[in-house]
Amino acid sequence: QVRLVESGGGLVQAGNSLRLSCEASERSFDSYAMAWFRQAPGKEREIVAAISWSGDSTNYADSVKGRFAISRASGESTVHLQMSNLKPEDTAVYYCAASTFTGTAQTVRRYYSYWGQGTKVTVSS
């Protein structure tokens, strides 16, 4: 059972950056596809970014393309989300998720079986 712990959330002004991290509890983390989702108050949880188990494939929501970058290093149990040029509409709780999916970066929520508790990001205007 994979346990995921997010960190790095906080309060920032629009235009600034934050880096979120997600640490997995298992050494077999390298075989899991990973993603970041977010949920704003009163809204559905939505995909932000995804990365394949190999790290060779990434995928992003249109709203964050060019501003956010998901990454993972081979042999490490951590995946990061670098968020730049943050906007007030990026305000949400950000969740890390893991999947045994073995294809390209997966953005569909139902493929993800393991979830962290979330970290809150608030962007002020």
Disulfide bonds with the S-S distance in Angstrom:
Cys22-Cys96 1.99
